[in-house]
Amino acid sequence: MSAALAAPAPTRLAAFGRWMQRHRRLILGLQWVTLFAYTFLVTAPAFLPLPDSQAHVWNNLTRFAQFVFWGLWWPFVLVSMMLMGRAWCGVLCPEGFVTEQVSRIGLGRPVPRWIKWGGWPFVAFLGTTIYGQLVSVYEYPKAALLVLGGSTVAAIAVGLVYGRGKRVWCRHLCPVNGVFGLLSRLAPVHFQTDRARWEGTDPALVIPVNCAPLVDIRRMQSSAGCHMCGRCAGHRDAVELAARTPGSEVARLTADDAQPWEVRLLVFGLIGTAIGAFQWSASPWFVQAKLAAAEWLIEHDSFALLGDDAPWWLLTHYPQASDVFTWLDGLTILAYIGVAALVIGGWICLWLRLAGVLSGRRGAHLQLAYALIPLGGIGVFLGLSALTVTLLAAEGVDIAQLGLIRALLLGTASLASLVLAGRMIARMALPLGRAAATLGAFAVAGAGAVLPWVTMYYLW
């Protein structure tokens, strides 16, 4: 190797990445522990009686599991994506771990074209999110077992058929893969590949690396698909864990880098559908629409939709908890989430299109959409953390200045999105007036992701 390609002294981050590579057994042990804990907490509560009013997090397994999964796990896994990339996926995720392990003994078939379809992350996220609302996945352990356990069973099935020691499920079919990929682009740390150093290494002297999530490490420019597992750290002295400016990957994106399905997932899924899913239970509009529909049905002697005979795995049905959905409830929930997704997503798309026209750049509307990732991530965190607040309140723990905290999070996310959009527009080298108009149109688009949360938390 030439002197020009001599490996520089590793930074502390790079040294930590290489430590991960050397201590794979420790990470594997941690993954086994997480898998067993996850399996127990998902499975056991489903076979216990529903907790009564005297149950608490510290004395009832169902309440404890509910708090762990929905009060801590999901909200802060999302935060971890924005801070540490997909380290959860590579170090702790039980589904990713188990699908990789079973694929070692599976059929090892090549991945078919239908699995590689780029729309699966969008479809899977929408399907899981909406179905979870219909069966009240946050409240009841049977629903959690069905949704979370069903996803894990599907991951195992895919691992048994496709790939050899790979995470085919994670790469193509996991319901949150696309969301995690979007959020990880904001992270201030990533595994960085030095292409010149890679090319300057004698292949005969290199031990191959098994990249389970099927990332082309040699050409890796984005952290969206990287699971941050550390296996490739130090490979060819060309791959290292490194720091970067938060959001810098998003700011560098060009129109050619934008992926339409990824943009749809962000605008209509992570923003539109998620807002509708978190908002319907608190919405007076939902109540008014359902009452109006019920009155119309009664006036026309049509009572079928007012029945509450749906099974629990289709619609929430827990008479012992006085919580039963009618068919009308289910249809109204579907309608509310669908309308919210279309209205919010449509508003954002309209103004992004205008921003693209004002910029005069082909595909600029898709490029600028990625600047909304901070608003999408913080929005879903606010929605999930609302359950955290509710669970803590039931235990007598009130969070001081909650309204202020939410306002600061929304304000910070809005500012971050504007800064990212501003950096993208600056790279377009537009005249000042055109650049200001483009940024203004983007700001109006971003308001579509902010105002629903303001309405929910401060007006209703």
HELIX and SHEET records of a PDB file:
HELIX    1   1 ALA A    3  LEU A    5  5                                   3    
HELIX    2   2 ARG A   12  ARG A   22  1                                  11    
HELIX    3   3 ARG A   24  THR A   43  1                                  20    
HELIX    4   4 ALA A   44  PHE A   47  5                                   4    
HELIX    5   5 LEU A   61  GLN A   66  1                                   6    
HELIX    6   6 PHE A   67  TRP A   73  3                                   7    
HELIX    7   7 TRP A   74  MET A   84  1                                  11    
HELIX    8   8 ALA A   87  ALA A   87  1                                   1    
HELIX    9   9 TRP A   88  LEU A   92  3                                   5    
HELIX   10  10 PRO A   94  SER A  103  1                                  10    
HELIX   11  11 TRP A  120  LEU A  134  1                                  15    
HELIX   12  12 PRO A  141  ALA A  144  1                                   4    
HELIX   13  13 LEU A  145  GLY A  149  3                                   5    
HELIX   14  14 GLY A  150  VAL A  161  1                                  12    
HELIX   15  15 VAL A  168  VAL A  168  1                                   1    
HELIX   16  16 TRP A  169  LEU A  173  3                                   5    
HELIX   17  17 ASN A  177  SER A  184  1                                   8    
HELIX   18  18 ARG A  195  GLU A  199  1                                   5    
HELIX   19  19 PRO A  203  LEU A  205  5                                   3    
HELIX   20  20 ILE A  217  ARG A  219  5                                   3    
HELIX   21  21 HIS A  235  ASP A  237  5                                   3    
HELIX   22  22 SER A  248  ARG A  252  1                                   5    
HELIX   23  23 PRO A  260  ARG A  264  1                                   5    
HELIX   24  24 LEU A  265  THR A  273  3                                   9    
HELIX   25  25 ALA A  274  GLN A  279  1                                   6    
HELIX   26  26 TRP A  280  ALA A  282  5                                   3    
HELIX   27  27 PRO A  284  GLU A  299  1                                  16    
HELIX   28  28 ALA A  304  LEU A  306  5                                   3    
HELIX   29  29 PRO A  319  ALA A  321  5                                   3    
HELIX   30  30 TRP A  327  SER A  359  1                                  33    
HELIX   31  31 ALA A  364  ALA A  369  1                                   6    
HELIX   32  32 TYR A  370  LEU A  372  5                                   3    
HELIX   33  33 ILE A  373  ALA A  394  1                                  22    
HELIX   34  34 LEU A  402  ARG A  427  1                                  26    
HELIX   35  35 LEU A  432  VAL A  454  1                                  23    
HELIX   36  36 THR A  455  LEU A  459  3                                   5    
SHEET    1   A 2 VAL A 189  THR A 193  0                                        
SHEET    2   A 2 VAL A 239  ALA A 243 -1                                        
SHEET    1   B 2 HIS A 317  TYR A 318  0                                        
SHEET    2   B 2 ASP A 323  VAL A 324 -1                                        
END                                                                             
